[in-house]
Amino acid sequence: MADSAPDHGPAEIERLRTQVAACTACAALPLGPRPIVQIGAGARILIAGQAPGRRTHLAGRPFDDASGVRLRHWLGLDAATFWDPAKVAILPMGFCFPGTGPSGDLPPRPECAPRWRQPLLDALSNVRLTVVIGRHAQAWHLPETMNLSLGNAMRDWRTRWPEVILLPHPSPRNASWFRRNAWFEEDVLPMLQTRVEELLGDPPT
């Protein structure tokens, strides 16, 4: 007798959410473990980021900082829609704030993705657009682009459209990149916002 199909519905999402919330694999982090993810069975958009920053860690919800303000603008979403797990899933490469290094936040902790990422991705069966942010998320979702600069990998966005799009990190630290690459705001963002509106305006099929 064949095995039954895995449960990728709300019950499985809730089971995984509970397990993630209880994870203490990174107990030695400076601020301790506080896994921050946003997942919902109906989510049609997945944001694959890096790791929570200090402010996000303290607030307890993803992208609750200046980077999140810019990201919401890029997507054309208000705060209520952005933080609605039934519409938008947010799954960073590391779920806890990794601490601060000499030039900003440290990379995502390596323990997190192998432990949690694939089961969570498998459970998000309604996702139709994956928004990839940062080199660590790029290495997971778009490994074939890692030999390219960020700008060159992004300029080839149409080859992955409309299922996947690579974005620069929306951090204020990247303001000079945004100024040098006006094509991103002029060419990419209108298409991205239209796609987001299409996906969130219709029920999953």
matplotlib code that plots the C-alpha trace (Angstrom):
import matplotlib.pyplot as plt

x = [0.0, 1.4, 2.2, -0.3, 0.7, 2.3, 0.1, 1.1, -2.0, -2.6, -2.0, 1.5, 2.3, 1.2, 3.3, 6.4, 5.7, 5.5, 8.8, 10.6, 9.4, 10.9, 14.2, 17.3, 20.0, 21.6, 21.3, 24.8, 23.9, 24.5, 20.7, 19.8, 17.5, 14.3, 13.3, 11.4, 9.6, 6.2, 4.4, 0.9, -0.6, -2.2, 0.8, 1.4, 4.5, 7.7, 10.4, 13.7, 16.0, 19.1, 18.6, 16.8, 18.6, 18.7, 15.6, 13.7, 14.8, 13.5, 10.2, 9.6, 8.4, 10.4, 11.6, 10.3, 12.9, 14.0, 14.8, 11.3, 9.8, 11.8, 10.9, 7.2, 7.5, 9.3, 6.5, 3.7, 2.2, 0.9, 2.1, -1.1, -0.8, 3.0, 2.6, -0.3, 1.0, -2.0, -0.6, 3.1, 5.6, 8.9, 11.6, 15.2, 18.2, 18.8, 15.8, 17.6, 19.7, 23.3, 25.0, 27.0, 30.4, 32.9, 31.0, 27.3, 25.3, 27.1, 26.0, 23.0, 24.0, 24.8, 22.7, 19.4, 18.9, 19.8, 17.5, 14.4, 14.4, 13.3, 10.4, 9.1, 9.5, 7.7, 4.8, 4.4, 2.7, 0.8, 3.8, 3.9, 6.6, 9.9, 11.6, 15.3, 17.2, 20.9, 23.8, 23.0, 19.5, 20.8, 23.1, 20.2, 17.6, 19.8, 23.1, 23.7, 24.1, 26.7, 29.6, 28.0, 28.0, 24.7, 24.0, 24.6, 22.6, 19.7, 19.9, 19.1, 15.8, 13.6, 14.9, 13.4, 10.3, 7.5, 8.4, 11.6, 13.2, 16.5, 16.6, 19.4, 19.1, 16.8, 19.1, 19.9, 23.6, 22.9, 21.8, 24.8, 23.9, 20.4, 21.6, 24.0, 21.4, 18.4, 17.3, 16.3, 13.6, 12.6, 12.4, 12.1, 9.9, 6.9, 6.8, 7.3, 4.5, 2.1, 3.0, 2.4, -1.0, -2.0, -1.1, -2.8, -5.8, -7.0, -7.5, -5.0, -5.7]
y = [0.0, 3.4, 5.9, 8.7, 12.2, 14.5, 17.1, 20.5, 22.3, 24.5, 21.6, 21.0, 24.7, 25.0, 22.0, 23.5, 26.9, 25.4, 23.5, 26.5, 28.7, 26.2, 25.8, 26.6, 25.4, 28.9, 29.3, 30.9, 33.9, 37.4, 38.0, 34.4, 32.5, 34.1, 32.5, 34.9, 33.6, 34.3, 31.3, 30.6, 27.8, 30.2, 32.4, 33.1, 35.2, 34.1, 36.5, 34.6, 36.9, 36.8, 36.9, 39.2, 42.4, 43.6, 45.8, 43.0, 40.6, 43.1, 43.7, 40.1, 40.3, 40.2, 43.3, 45.6, 48.2, 50.7, 47.9, 46.7, 50.1, 50.1, 46.5, 47.2, 50.1, 47.9, 45.3, 47.9, 46.6, 48.2, 47.0, 45.0, 43.0, 42.5, 41.0, 38.8, 35.2, 34.1, 36.2, 36.7, 34.1, 35.5, 32.8, 34.0, 31.9, 32.2, 32.7, 34.4, 37.6, 36.4, 39.3, 42.3, 42.2, 44.9, 46.0, 45.2, 42.2, 38.8, 36.2, 33.9, 31.0, 27.9, 25.6, 27.0, 26.3, 22.6, 22.0, 23.9, 25.3, 22.4, 21.3, 24.8, 25.4, 22.1, 23.1, 26.5, 24.8, 27.8, 30.1, 31.5, 34.1, 33.9, 37.1, 36.4, 39.0, 38.8, 36.5, 33.7, 33.4, 33.7, 30.8, 28.6, 29.6, 30.6, 28.8, 29.1, 32.9, 32.9, 33.5, 36.8, 40.1, 41.1, 43.6, 41.1, 38.4, 40.9, 42.2, 38.7, 38.7, 38.0, 34.4, 33.5, 35.6, 35.4, 32.6, 34.1, 37.5, 38.5, 41.8, 43.8, 44.0, 47.0, 48.2, 51.9, 50.8, 50.1, 53.6, 54.2, 51.0, 52.2, 55.6, 53.9, 51.4, 53.5, 50.8, 48.7, 51.1, 52.1, 48.6, 46.0, 47.5, 48.2, 44.6, 43.3, 45.4, 44.3, 40.7, 41.1, 42.7, 39.9, 37.2, 38.8, 39.9, 36.3, 33.2, 30.4, 27.8]
z = [0.0, -1.0, 1.7, 2.1, 0.8, 3.3, 5.0, 3.6, 5.0, 8.0, 10.5, 9.2, 9.1, 12.7, 13.7, 12.1, 13.6, 17.1, 16.6, 15.2, 18.1, 20.5, 18.8, 20.9, 18.5, 18.7, 22.5, 22.6, 20.5, 22.1, 22.6, 22.8, 20.5, 19.2, 15.9, 13.7, 10.7, 9.1, 7.5, 6.5, 4.4, 1.9, 1.3, -2.4, -1.9, -0.2, 1.0, 1.4, 3.4, 5.4, 9.2, 11.6, 12.7, 16.3, 16.0, 14.4, 17.2, 19.8, 17.9, 17.3, 13.7, 10.4, 8.7, 11.4, 10.6, 8.0, 5.6, 5.9, 5.1, 1.8, 1.0, 1.5, -0.9, -3.5, -3.2, -3.2, 0.1, 3.2, 6.6, 7.3, 4.1, 4.4, 7.9, 7.0, 7.0, 4.9, 2.1, 2.6, 4.0, 5.3, 5.7, 6.3, 6.0, 9.8, 12.1, 15.0, 15.3, 14.7, 16.4, 15.2, 13.6, 12.6, 9.5, 10.4, 11.4, 11.2, 8.6, 9.3, 11.6, 9.6, 11.9, 10.9, 7.2, 7.2, 10.2, 9.1, 5.6, 3.4, 5.6, 5.7, 2.0, 1.3, 3.5, 1.7, -1.3, -2.5, -3.2, -6.7, -6.3, -4.3, -3.6, -2.9, -0.8, 0.0, -1.0, 1.5, 0.2, -3.3, -2.7, -1.6, -4.2, -7.2, -6.8, -10.6, -10.2, -7.5, -9.9, -11.0, -9.3, -7.7, -10.4, -13.3, -11.6, -11.2, -14.7, -15.9, -13.8, -16.8, -17.2, -13.8, -14.0, -12.8, -10.3, -8.7, -8.5, -6.9, -5.1, -3.4, 0.4, 1.2, 3.9, 4.1, 3.8, 0.1, -0.7, -3.0, -5.0, -5.5, -6.8, -9.2, -10.5, -11.4, -13.9, -10.8, -9.7, -13.3, -14.9, -12.2, -9.5, -11.7, -12.9, -9.3, -8.0, -10.7, -10.1, -6.3, -7.0, -9.3, -6.8, -3.8, -5.7, -6.6, -4.4, -4.8, -7.6]

ax = plt.figure().add_subplot(projection="3d")
ax.plot(x, y, z, "-o")
ax.set_aspect("equal")
plt.show()
